[in-house]
Amino acid sequence: MSLQGKRVILCVTGGIAAYKAAFLVRALTASGADVRVVMTPSAERFIGSQTLATLSGHPVARALFGDGGDVPHVELARTADLVVVAPATANALAKMALGISDDLFSATVLTAHCPIVVAPAMHTEMWEHPATRANVETLLARGVRLVGPASGPLSSGDTGPGRMSEPDEIADVAAAVAGAANDLAAKQVLVTAGGTQEPIDPVRFIGNRSSGLMGIEIAAEAARRGAKVTLVAGPTNVAIPRGIDVVKVRTAEEMRSAVFERAAAADVIVKAAAVADWRSDSHAGEKLKKAAGPPEIKLVATPDILAELGATPGARKPGSVLVGFAAETEPRPEKLVELAEEKRVTKGADAIVANDVSSDDSGFEVATNRAVIVSGGGAEDVGLVTKKALAAAVVDKIVSLLDA
Ligand SMILES: Cc1cc2nc3c(=O)[nH]c(=O)nc-3n(C[C@H](O)[C@H](O)[C@H](O)COP(=O)(O)O)c2cc1C
């Protein structure tokens, strides 16, 4: 992958590793990028702006305020395909996490809509401090891509985690992130998310613990990568990013109709919703009275939307990719793979993402998931990761299935 034709804003902040920014400008330009360097006042204590201006072929941007009528941070952010912050000081990470924008660097990253790659560099104590840990978590949860830091000798003479990754590695990640930014361009992606609610009476329902986060992260990732995304969502409290068409549904039957109306136009269908397997065979028009005693509820099966999509000829666009989810109480990855492969074949899906819901850190109502992705080509054990990171892995798999 290369950065040919991409404009990269390289933000250099004030750590000792700023001297490596010169090599990074070299690596980014060698990959084809048009590099514009932004420096903080502290960064200029470590490397001269003239060096970076000469290597990038453009003046270094340093000041938020100038004499002209232009607004430099908006101009820089709007024209960027990618922002790279390297080295990123502990201070830079904190400002990014909090949205502080009191200099050109921080105002530019806060304005940018493009992907952001961050290469932290600092002493081990700073890196391991709970404040930095929390800031990094915040940035990762927002989709910022972290490179390093590596472990090794530090400028202080100590050894440990905190070294900035090598410029070539940062440039490779930058190219991969910029390349991925458009790999679903012109594709229609249909995603389902959340649990369904099957009514018993006007106020009671049979539901499940799905928050909707996993499906919404997949919809957001697909949209970030250029797709036109429609999200069919059961009731959820999770914020849905702008730019995604949302169809709100409540029951499995409503979800089925919403999906089948749109399935034939979709290049990709991801069924991340936790659709109820059963519903009450009847539901009362008026609230059931407690005084009447516990009602007897007879359960009947709801439609299996994934299996129907997999088995109905003509329901889907030829060549489209169908991905299902399977929630299993199975912590052993090899067993999880077996269950997922069985489900993939019986449902007629191209891939199944099987997640283990047996522990508190995976599955329902949490930000992390432990999952395997099974496709005809094999199984990928993603391990325990944030749902955002799992969404990125699922979309990577979808892109490779579309290419195949
Ligand atoms: C010699 C020296 C080396 C430093 N190296 C680092 C470093 O590697 N990482 C870091 O986070 N801060 C480092 N600092 C502290 C930062 O320069 C300081 O936090 C500064 O406010 C960062 O500003 P900036 O983030 O706006 O560039 C260093 C300071 C000095 C004096």
The ligand as a MOL file (V3000), in Angstrom:
LIG
                    3D

  0  0  0     0  0            999 V3000
M  V30 BEGIN CTAB
M  V30 COUNTS 31 33 0 0 0
M  V30 BEGIN ATOM
M  V30 1 C 14.6650 17.1430 27.3250 0
M  V30 2 C 13.1950 16.8930 27.3550 0
M  V30 3 C 12.6820 15.7710 26.7730 0
M  V30 4 C 11.3250 15.5120 26.7780 0
M  V30 5 N 10.8430 14.3690 26.1930 0
M  V30 6 C 9.5380 14.1110 26.2540 0
M  V30 7 C 9.0300 12.9280 25.6470 0
M  V30 8 O 9.7660 12.1330 25.0630 0
M  V30 9 N 7.7100 12.6850 25.7210 0
M  V30 10 C 6.8650 13.5350 26.3570 0
M  V30 11 O 5.6650 13.2420 26.4300 0
M  V30 12 N 7.2990 14.6730 26.8980 0
M  V30 13 C 8.6140 14.9950 26.8690 0
M  V30 14 N 9.0630 16.1460 27.4280 0
M  V30 15 C 8.1040 17.0710 28.0250 0
M  V30 16 C 7.3740 17.8830 26.9490 0
M  V30 17 O 8.2940 18.5870 26.1750 0
M  V30 18 C 6.3620 18.8360 27.5960 0
M  V30 19 O 5.3370 18.0670 28.2130 0
M  V30 20 C 5.7510 19.8090 26.6100 0
M  V30 21 O 4.8190 20.6040 27.2830 0
M  V30 22 C 5.0720 19.0980 25.4420 0
M  V30 23 O 4.4650 20.0550 24.6060 0
M  V30 24 P 3.6840 19.6850 23.2780 0
M  V30 25 O 2.9070 18.4650 23.5820 0
M  V30 26 O 2.8060 20.8750 23.0400 0
M  V30 27 O 4.6670 19.5410 22.1990 0
M  V30 28 C 10.4330 16.4290 27.4030 0
M  V30 29 C 10.9580 17.5950 27.9700 0
M  V30 30 C 12.3090 17.8290 27.9510 0
M  V30 31 C 12.8180 19.0880 28.5680 0
M  V30 END ATOM
M  V30 BEGIN BOND
M  V30 1 1 1 2
M  V30 2 1 2 3
M  V30 3 2 2 30
M  V30 4 2 3 4
M  V30 5 1 4 5
M  V30 6 1 4 28
M  V30 7 2 5 6
M  V30 8 1 6 7
M  V30 9 1 6 13
M  V30 10 2 7 8
M  V30 11 1 7 9
M  V30 12 1 9 10
M  V30 13 2 10 11
M  V30 14 1 10 12
M  V30 15 2 12 13
M  V30 16 1 13 14
M  V30 17 1 14 15
M  V30 18 1 14 28
M  V30 19 1 15 16
M  V30 20 1 16 17
M  V30 21 1 16 18
M  V30 22 1 18 19
M  V30 23 1 18 20
M  V30 24 1 20 21
M  V30 25 1 20 22
M  V30 26 1 22 23
M  V30 27 1 23 24
M  V30 28 2 24 25
M  V30 29 1 24 26
M  V30 30 1 24 27
M  V30 31 2 28 29
M  V30 32 1 29 30
M  V30 33 1 30 31
M  V30 END BOND
M  V30 END CTAB
M  END
